[in-house]
Amino acid sequence: MFGNLYRATATVVVAFTSPGDLWVLFEELTVHPSPPRQWIGSEAWVTHPEVLRFPLCEGAIGFAIQQSTIPGFREYLLDLSPAKVASSHVLSEFWEGAFNCLLEKREIFELVLKYFHATDVLMLLLIIIIHYSLHFFHSCNICFDNVLFLFVGTGSANRVCDGSEDIQKLQNPFTDTSQLRITNMVYKAVYAVAHAIHNIVCKKINSKIQCDQFMKIEPVQVLDQLKRVNFSRNGYHVSFDANGDPVAFYELINWKRNENGGLEFVTVGHYDESLSPGQKFNIEREISWADGGIQVPVSVCSDSCPPGTRKVLQKGKPICCYDCVPCAEGEISNTTDSSDCSPCPKEFWPNAEKNFCRPKLVELLSFNETLGIILAAFSIVGACLTIVTAIVLFKHRFTPVVRANNSELSFLLLFSLTLCFLCSLTFIGRPSDWSCMLRHTAFGITFVLCISCILGKTIVVLMAFKATIPGSNVAKWFGSKQQRMTVISFTFVQVLICIIWLVLKPPYPIRNLTTYKEKIILECALGSALGFWAVLGYIGLLAVFCFVLAVLARKLPDNFNEAKLITFSMLIFCAVWITFIPAYISSPGKFTVAVEVFAILASSFGLIFCIFFPKCLIIIFRPEKNTKKHLMGKN
């Protein structure tokens, strides 16, 4: 034990033991001092006067039974005379032990008693109290103000007491009644028993209390009455709860040095169980610690683990030695020295310190962020540009450049391109049931309408040159009526695909919790992936078909062959959407939507610039080329 204490790095020692065992330890530490330590004592020894002789206990603290003063007790003790002492075996033994002398006229039994010295203070106290209380019980006038508590000396008498012994000048624990703690508990216990017996033998009859001195009392009766005892004595209340326990009241004792340089007990606080929570423990004076300072000593193997971490015990070391490990991803600890971390709810994520769960950040492509604003701006600019182009063409609709390339399909194509630009706005903002269904179907239908118009224009170019071959009557099979039916037919197929998609398993808004652990992505689930890819596949099929026809017609003789423009526009369109597929699949969160919007805008701008920009350039800046002669190559 001593070896462990010398090797220990702890600076605070909690000693829960009896005074006798502690003396052995303190005597060894006095001979072989160890580093100063803060002692925390149990009630058994923290107020024992014999321990005060060990200076190493300076600054010790501990809880003790409340001290008290028994009225008249000190006066009674100091009023003893040899005559009173001789009449009592116990008092005679005390007198001989205190003054180290032998009283005369002792019986043989008394002489034997002088070799027996009481070591159990409580037992001696009970003997004296019962000895004096029996006399008072006989008259039922219960009074215990003169209870006697003795500390018996252990020396052997070498002389005969001659009467010169003066108890008034005696300086020993017998005359010190300032630290009556256990004595006061016994004092109150006797009063509690007395009250219980009194309630049994005494009854109130006709406003008078009558006591039966000869009543036979059973222990069960006394126990039953003890549960109901409720009285105050010397300012201290005595009562018991349902379990038979008194209300806990303790003093916080601190060992301090007095003016003479010696140690003394000082009450620095109280603990009262009867008070409300938060007020039960109260420190009223500064505590003097082992080092003489007022700073609370620290004795830890490891510092406390802050919130956001958990304790992991160090192998082979005491449980107070541990490492502080940060909580795992998605877990928190909001208390100090937590042994475990707890996971956050599904829609919450730890803060940076991992000491509380905050709602996850919500991510979506909105009109309030830079990316959303840029895409929305390009969408509106594209729609406005398409409308301006339509106005320019409409104003010059009777000129050769406009009439030479099927003006009806050109205006329908400009209308579909306007819808293509505007449908990209449905992809921006918080997803809802309607917006999720609208964005994909509007995108699919408008683009098919757009490609159908371009396909019709390409077929018209091919048919126009076929019609110039002698004997060919192809033109009559692809007139204005057939062109309209071609556009309607191709578009109707896409409308049918979208209807089937919406009826069977339409797109719907979801809160995506899997892509990012720390964020929630608001997006539209496809519902049926087959429906989505069917819409894209149909658009791609028409675009490839249109591209092939445009390539076939690109070398047909003409000063303004629109097939060349369509070829280049469809080349850009296909390149954009072929690039879109891997980018769409690999982009996370809101960037998936941004990639789709970018593909719509890029392909739409490619079509309008490639097909209509050359026409507008001629109409506005080169009007001399806007003639039938120039278009026919007859300069």
Protein Blocks (a to p, Z undefined) as FASTA:
>chain_A
ZZmmmmpmbfbdcddddfklmmmmmmmmmmmccddddddddfklmmgfklmmpmklgoia
cddddddddehklmmmmmpcfklmmmpmklmmmmmmmnopacehiafklmmmmmpccfbl
klmmmmmmmmmmmmmmmnopacfklcccddddfbdcfbdcehlacfklpccfklmcklcc
klmmmmmmmmmmmmmmmmmmpcceehiacddfkbccdfklmmmmmmmgccdeehiacddd
fkopacdddddddddddfkopacdddfbdcdfkbcehilpccfbdcddfkopabdcdddf
bdcddehiacdddehiafkbccdddddehiacfbehiabdcdddfkbccdfkopaccddd
dddddfkbmklmmmmmmmmmmmmmmmmmmmmmmmmmmbmklmmnopklmmmmmmmmmmmm
mmmmmmgccddfklmmmmmmmmmmmmmmmmmmmmmmmmmmmmmmmmmpghiaklmmmcfk
lmmmmmmmmmmmmmmmmmmmmmmmpcdddddfklpmkbccddddekiaklmmmmmmmmmm
mmmmmmmmmmmmmmpgcfblfklmmmmmmmmmmmmmmmmmmmmmmpghjllmmmmmmmmm
mmmmmmmmmmmmmmmmmmmmmmmlmcfklmnopZZ
